[in-house]
Amino acid sequence: MSVRKLPRPRRLVLLAAALVALGPGALAAAPSSLPSPEGGLNILVVGLDTRRGVTDEEKKAYRLGGKECDCTDVVMLVHVSAGNDRVSVVALPRDSLTEFPAGHRDRRTGAVHDTHAAKINGAWAEGGPSFTIERVEAMTKTTVHRYLEVDFRRFMDSVNLLDGGVPICTKEPLKDPFTGIDLAPGTTHVDGGEALQYVRSRRADGQMDFGRIRKQQQFVANTLQKVRSDLLHDPVGLTAFASTLRGRTTVARGLSTTELLTLATRLPNLTPDRTEFATVPVRDFATVTGAGSSVRWDTDKADEVFERLRADKPLPPPDATPASEIPQAVYRPAGGSSLLCE
């Protein structure tokens, strides 16, 4: 694949715009309201399927011309240990089956819903960020302290601020006709558009959403390593990256730019071997009236995962005897070091 590098002047424009958005004194020490719970900090990170701010040229180049679902294609619960010495990331498949309670008002139509089956990625479409947080808390029985949502535009711009891009690697050729990603075996450094193609790819390896989740986890691990090596001691670059990633969205419990920077200062020595990634244990697929083809969790094993998070402990090890009826969904937590590209 021929990687289209973002011109250096465009990087500088993004950098300046991010700093201007923060206002005077952006780099000065500022008080932060980021909590420090005794049981660790939980951050809900979602990726929005929206093309707002994406140019026609980018839509064509990166295969972004499809219909946006106005939903969360990525849902990750990130747990930062109370000692700031471990980060656990648990992905919730976008098609996870849940139930939305009666009485909430649909933000699109104004209609008041009865209780109904739904997929977790529909919570944002029906009720926005607050309703998404509420439903994730109900499904995981875990408190969400902060919330961060990233759309296509902010994702691409944030990656474009990382000089040289982010490394992604594959042992086999990876070609997805839907997103346009086309990788030979080995390591490739990608900028924003190609990175978006990669994390959206679900048709290249027969693993569908579970393969896409693993790609997203690998990308997050390599991005964290890139930020740690290149930006942790560069306050200007780190502030621009945090500001661009966070954007200007104002929501309840939303993670602010200052809080993102505070989090970075709390984790200066967080090495890849102190991070872990997993997908919530899944039992099977189910076709449910009102929700369609959905993913059902293995509730007992999922409860064990979130109980560990609430207790501020590492994720449970993989099952000796996998119980999932979906081979690609077998619960296999991975350490961050194992996801890094050479």
Backbone torsions as a table, in degrees:
resi	resn	phi	psi	omega
1	MET	NA	137.7	176.9
2	SER	-88.6	115.5	-176.5
3	VAL	-82.6	124.2	179.6
4	ARG	-90.0	105.9	-177.9
5	LYS	-76.1	139.4	175.2
6	LEU	-71.5	129.0	-180.0
7	PRO	-56.3	143.6	-178.7
8	ARG	-56.5	-41.4	177.8
9	PRO	-57.1	-37.2	179.0
10	ARG	-65.1	-37.5	176.5
11	ARG	-60.4	-43.4	-177.9
12	LEU	-67.1	-35.7	177.2
13	VAL	-63.4	-44.4	178.4
14	LEU	-62.5	-41.6	179.6
15	LEU	-61.3	-48.6	-179.3
16	ALA	-64.3	-41.6	-178.7
17	ALA	-62.7	-39.6	-179.9
18	ALA	-64.5	-41.7	-178.8
19	LEU	-70.8	-38.8	178.0
20	VAL	-63.0	-38.8	-179.7
21	ALA	-61.0	-28.7	-179.6
22	LEU	-80.0	-21.4	177.3
23	GLY	87.7	176.2	-179.3
24	PRO	-59.1	142.8	176.7
25	GLY	73.8	21.1	-175.6
26	ALA	-60.6	-31.5	-176.0
27	LEU	-90.5	-6.3	179.3
28	ALA	-72.7	154.9	178.2
29	ALA	-61.0	132.6	-177.9
30	ALA	-134.3	146.0	179.0
31	PRO	-64.0	143.1	-178.8
32	SER	-122.5	143.1	178.9
33	SER	-96.1	10.8	-179.4
34	LEU	-60.4	121.7	-176.4
35	PRO	-73.4	163.5	176.5
36	SER	-130.3	70.8	-176.8
37	PRO	-62.3	149.1	179.6
38	GLU	-61.9	-30.1	-179.9
39	GLY	-95.0	12.0	-179.0
40	GLY	97.1	164.3	-175.4
41	LEU	-101.8	129.7	178.9
42	ASN	-111.4	125.2	-178.7
43	ILE	-121.1	125.2	175.1
44	LEU	-91.2	119.7	179.4
45	VAL	-112.1	125.7	178.9
46	VAL	-126.0	147.8	174.1
47	GLY	-109.4	123.1	-176.6
48	LEU	-90.8	135.1	174.6
49	ASP	-86.3	81.0	177.7
50	THR	-142.0	142.3	-177.5
51	ARG	-106.1	17.2	178.5
52	ARG	-59.0	128.3	179.3
53	GLY	87.0	-6.2	178.7
54	VAL	-85.5	131.8	-177.1
55	THR	-77.0	160.9	177.1
56	ASP	-60.9	-37.2	178.7
57	GLU	-62.7	-43.0	179.1
58	GLU	-67.9	-38.5	178.1
59	LYS	-59.5	-40.0	-180.0
60	LYS	-71.9	-44.8	-175.4
61	ALA	-67.0	-35.9	-172.9
62	TYR	-112.4	17.0	176.4
63	ARG	56.6	53.0	-177.5
64	LEU	-109.7	22.1	-174.0
65	GLY	-85.0	-1.5	-178.4
66	GLY	-69.9	172.7	179.7
67	LYS	-76.7	128.1	178.7
68	GLU	-76.7	146.8	-175.0
69	CYS	-94.7	-5.4	-177.8
70	ASP	54.4	44.3	-175.8
71	CYS	-144.3	-179.7	-179.2
72	THR	-99.8	106.1	178.4
73	ASP	-79.5	-17.4	178.3
74	VAL	-127.7	130.4	176.3
75	VAL	-136.6	114.3	-179.8
76	MET	-130.1	132.4	173.1
77	LEU	-100.8	116.8	-176.2
78	VAL	-105.4	123.1	179.0
79	HIS	-110.4	121.1	175.2
80	VAL	-103.1	120.5	-175.1
81	SER	-61.1	154.3	-179.8
82	ALA	-59.2	-30.4	178.6
83	GLY	-85.5	1.5	-179.4
84	ASN	56.1	33.1	-178.7
85	ASP	-121.0	8.9	178.8
86	ARG	-157.6	140.5	174.7
87	VAL	-127.2	126.9	178.1
88	SER	-115.1	131.1	-178.6
89	VAL	-120.1	119.6	179.9
90	VAL	-116.0	119.4	178.8
91	ALA	-85.3	137.3	174.4
92	LEU	-108.1	112.3	-179.2
93	PRO	-51.2	140.1	-175.3
94	ARG	-61.7	-27.1	-178.7
95	ASP	-93.3	15.7	-180.0
96	SER	-57.9	129.3	-178.2
97	LEU	-75.8	134.2	177.8
98	THR	-147.7	-173.6	177.2
99	GLU	-132.5	128.8	175.8
100	PHE	-93.2	132.1	-174.9
101	PRO	-75.3	161.5	176.5
102	ALA	-70.3	150.9	171.3
103	GLY	102.9	-12.6	179.9
104	HIS	-87.1	146.1	-175.8
105	ARG	-94.4	131.3	179.0
106	ASP	-70.6	122.4	-175.8
107	ARG	-70.1	-16.4	-179.4
108	ARG	-87.2	-40.4	-173.3
109	THR	-111.1	-18.9	-175.9
110	GLY	83.9	-5.2	-178.7
111	ALA	-71.8	146.4	176.1
112	VAL	-94.6	122.6	-172.9
113	HIS	-85.3	149.0	163.6
114	ASP	-83.0	170.9	174.1
115	THR	-59.1	133.5	179.8
116	HIS	-154.4	151.1	175.6
117	ALA	-70.7	147.3	-177.9
118	ALA	-160.8	169.4	171.0
119	LYS	-96.6	149.8	-175.7
120	ILE	-61.6	-30.2	-177.9
121	ASN	-71.1	-11.3	177.4
122	GLY	-84.3	-8.2	-177.8
123	ALA	-63.6	-39.8	-179.1
124	TRP	-66.7	-40.6	-179.9
125	ALA	-63.8	-40.4	-176.9
126	GLU	-79.8	-41.5	-171.1
127	GLY	-130.7	0.7	178.0
128	GLY	79.4	-168.5	-174.9
129	PRO	-59.1	-45.0	-176.5
130	SER	-62.4	-41.0	179.4
131	PHE	-68.5	-36.0	176.6
132	THR	-61.6	-46.7	177.7
133	ILE	-58.9	-45.9	-178.3
134	GLU	-59.1	-44.1	-177.2
135	ARG	-72.0	-36.8	176.5
136	VAL	-65.0	-41.4	177.3
137	GLU	-61.1	-40.5	-179.4
138	ALA	-66.9	-40.3	-177.5
139	MET	-72.2	-35.1	-174.4
140	THR	-100.7	-10.8	-175.8
141	LYS	55.5	33.4	-175.7
142	THR	-129.0	133.1	-179.0
143	THR	-71.3	133.3	173.0
144	VAL	-97.8	117.0	-178.3
145	HIS	-87.4	-33.9	-179.1
146	ARG	-141.9	158.0	-173.6
147	TYR	-135.1	136.4	177.4
148	LEU	-136.4	124.8	175.5
149	GLU	-117.2	139.9	-177.1
150	VAL	-129.5	128.1	177.0
151	ASP	-101.1	-179.4	-176.8
152	PHE	-57.7	-45.0	-175.9
153	ARG	-61.9	-49.7	-177.9
154	ARG	-67.8	-34.5	177.5
155	PHE	-60.9	-51.6	-177.9
156	MET	-62.9	-44.3	-178.5
157	ASP	-64.8	-37.3	179.7
158	SER	-65.9	-46.2	179.1
159	VAL	-63.1	-36.2	-179.8
160	ASN	-66.0	-16.5	177.3
161	LEU	-82.8	-9.8	179.1
162	LEU	-90.8	107.0	-174.8
163	ASP	-60.2	125.9	-178.9
164	GLY	89.9	-4.9	178.2
165	GLY	76.5	-170.8	-178.5
166	VAL	-113.3	134.1	178.3
167	PRO	-75.5	136.2	169.7
168	ILE	-129.2	150.0	-173.4
169	CYS	-142.8	151.4	179.6
170	THR	-146.3	142.3	178.8
171	LYS	-82.1	-27.3	179.8
172	GLU	-118.0	159.2	174.7
173	PRO	-56.0	142.1	-177.4
174	LEU	-127.8	107.8	-178.0
175	LYS	-132.2	121.2	-178.1
176	ASP	-123.0	109.5	-178.2
177	PRO	-66.6	-19.4	-178.9
178	PHE	-77.3	-48.5	-179.8
179	THR	-91.3	-18.0	-179.8
180	GLY	89.5	-0.1	179.6
181	ILE	-68.2	138.4	-177.9
182	ASP	-147.9	96.3	-174.0
183	LEU	-116.3	136.4	170.0
184	ALA	-82.5	160.8	177.1
185	PRO	-57.3	143.4	-180.0
186	GLY	120.2	-160.4	-176.6
187	THR	-110.9	134.1	176.9
188	THR	-128.7	137.3	174.8
189	HIS	-94.2	125.6	-174.9
190	VAL	-118.7	145.2	170.4
191	ASP	-92.2	-168.6	-167.9
192	GLY	-55.0	-51.7	-176.0
193	GLY	-64.1	-45.4	179.6
194	GLU	-67.8	-34.8	176.7
195	ALA	-62.3	-40.8	178.5
196	LEU	-64.9	-40.5	175.8
197	GLN	-58.0	-41.5	-177.0
198	TYR	-66.9	-49.9	-175.4
199	VAL	-72.7	-14.8	176.5
200	ARG	-92.3	-8.7	-172.7
201	SER	-71.9	123.8	179.0
202	ARG	-134.2	3.8	-175.4
203	ARG	-121.7	14.2	-174.9
204	ALA	-94.1	-22.6	-171.2
205	ASP	-131.1	9.4	178.8
206	GLY	75.7	5.5	-176.9
207	GLN	-97.9	-6.5	178.5
208	MET	51.4	-135.1	-173.6
209	ASP	-64.5	-29.6	-178.9
210	PHE	-71.1	-34.6	173.2
211	GLY	-69.3	-37.9	178.1
212	ARG	-64.1	-40.3	177.9
213	ILE	-59.8	-43.3	179.2
214	ARG	-64.1	-36.8	175.7
215	LYS	-63.5	-42.7	179.7
216	GLN	-63.2	-40.2	179.3
217	GLN	-65.9	-41.4	177.7
218	GLN	-63.6	-40.6	179.8
219	PHE	-64.8	-43.0	178.8
220	VAL	-61.3	-44.5	-179.6
221	ALA	-60.6	-43.2	-179.5
222	ASN	-73.4	-31.4	176.2
223	THR	-68.6	-43.0	177.3
224	LEU	-59.0	-40.3	178.6
225	GLN	-66.1	-39.0	177.9
226	LYS	-64.6	-45.0	178.2
227	VAL	-62.8	-42.8	-179.0
228	ARG	-62.7	-42.7	-175.7
229	SER	-79.6	-32.8	-171.9
230	ASP	-103.6	-30.4	-169.1
231	LEU	-115.6	-17.4	-172.2
232	LEU	-59.1	-32.0	179.4
233	HIS	-108.6	20.7	177.7
234	ASP	-122.5	87.7	-173.3
235	PRO	-60.1	-34.4	179.8
236	VAL	-66.9	-50.2	-179.6
237	GLY	-64.6	-39.7	-178.9
238	LEU	-66.2	-40.7	179.3
239	THR	-65.5	-41.8	179.0
240	ALA	-63.5	-42.1	180.0
241	PHE	-63.5	-47.2	-178.9
242	ALA	-63.2	-42.0	-179.1
243	SER	-65.8	-41.6	-179.8
244	THR	-67.8	-43.6	179.8
245	LEU	-62.8	-42.8	-175.7
246	ARG	-75.1	-37.8	-178.8
247	GLY	69.2	-161.2	-174.5
248	ARG	-111.1	8.8	-179.2
249	THR	-65.1	131.4	178.7
250	THR	-111.5	113.7	179.4
251	VAL	-137.6	160.0	176.9
252	ALA	-62.0	133.6	-179.1
253	ARG	65.4	14.0	179.1
254	GLY	-64.0	138.1	178.6
255	LEU	-75.6	120.7	-177.9
256	SER	-84.7	166.8	176.8
257	THR	-61.3	-43.2	179.0
258	THR	-60.6	-38.9	179.3
259	GLU	-69.1	-35.9	174.7
260	LEU	-60.9	-42.1	178.7
261	LEU	-67.4	-38.5	176.0
262	THR	-60.9	-42.4	178.8
263	LEU	-60.9	-40.4	178.5
264	ALA	-62.5	-38.3	179.8
265	THR	-71.2	-24.8	178.1
266	ARG	-77.3	-20.0	-173.0
267	LEU	-120.3	42.7	-175.4
268	PRO	-67.4	-25.5	-175.9
269	ASN	-109.8	19.4	-179.3
270	LEU	-77.0	102.8	-179.0
271	THR	-90.3	161.2	-177.0
272	PRO	-55.4	-31.2	-179.4
273	ASP	-72.0	-6.3	176.9
274	ARG	-104.2	15.0	175.0
275	THR	-119.7	152.0	179.8
276	GLU	-146.1	146.4	-174.8
277	PHE	-131.4	140.5	177.7
278	ALA	-154.6	163.2	169.9
279	THR	-108.3	139.2	-178.9
280	VAL	-53.7	138.5	-179.5
281	PRO	-57.8	132.8	-175.8
282	VAL	-119.3	140.8	179.4
283	ARG	-93.8	-55.5	-174.9
284	ASP	-164.2	179.5	171.2
285	PHE	-92.1	153.6	175.6
286	ALA	-148.5	142.4	173.7
287	THR	-101.7	115.3	-171.1
288	VAL	-121.8	134.5	178.4
289	THR	-57.5	127.8	179.6
290	GLY	91.8	-21.0	-179.2
291	ALA	-117.9	-23.1	-179.2
292	GLY	77.4	-154.1	-179.4
293	SER	-70.6	118.4	-171.9
294	SER	-132.0	166.5	178.2
295	VAL	-106.4	125.9	176.8
296	ARG	-100.5	133.1	178.9
297	TRP	-74.0	155.0	165.0
298	ASP	-82.1	96.6	-167.4
299	THR	-61.3	-39.4	-179.4
300	ASP	-63.6	-46.3	-177.9
301	LYS	-73.6	-34.6	175.8
302	ALA	-63.7	-41.1	177.3
303	ASP	-59.8	-37.6	179.1
304	GLU	-65.0	-40.1	178.7
305	VAL	-60.3	-50.2	-175.3
306	PHE	-75.5	-26.2	172.6
307	GLU	-63.2	-39.1	176.6
308	ARG	-62.3	-43.0	178.9
309	LEU	-62.3	-45.2	-178.8
310	ARG	-63.8	-29.5	179.3
311	ALA	-87.5	2.2	179.7
312	ASP	60.9	42.9	178.9
313	LYS	-118.0	160.9	176.2
314	PRO	-60.3	160.2	178.5
315	LEU	-62.5	150.4	177.0
316	PRO	-65.8	153.4	179.6
317	PRO	-69.9	168.5	177.6
318	PRO	-64.5	155.2	179.7
319	ASP	-70.3	139.6	175.1
320	ALA	-65.9	-36.4	177.5
321	THR	-122.0	97.1	-177.8
322	PRO	-55.6	134.0	-176.1
323	ALA	-102.2	-13.1	-175.2
324	SER	-68.1	142.2	175.7
325	GLU	-85.6	-0.5	178.7
326	ILE	-113.2	106.1	-173.5
327	PRO	-53.3	-42.1	-177.2
328	GLN	-74.3	-6.9	-177.8
329	ALA	-103.5	7.5	-179.0
330	VAL	-59.4	135.7	-176.9
331	TYR	-68.5	111.3	179.2
332	ARG	-139.4	87.9	177.9
333	PRO	-62.2	147.0	-177.9
334	ALA	-128.5	136.7	174.0
335	GLY	-73.1	148.2	-178.1
336	GLY	-57.3	-35.1	-178.9
337	SER	-61.2	-34.7	-177.8
338	SER	-72.9	-13.0	-177.4
339	LEU	-98.8	-5.6	-177.1
340	LEU	-76.8	143.3	174.9
341	CYS	-86.8	144.6	179.2
342	GLU	-78.1	NA	NA
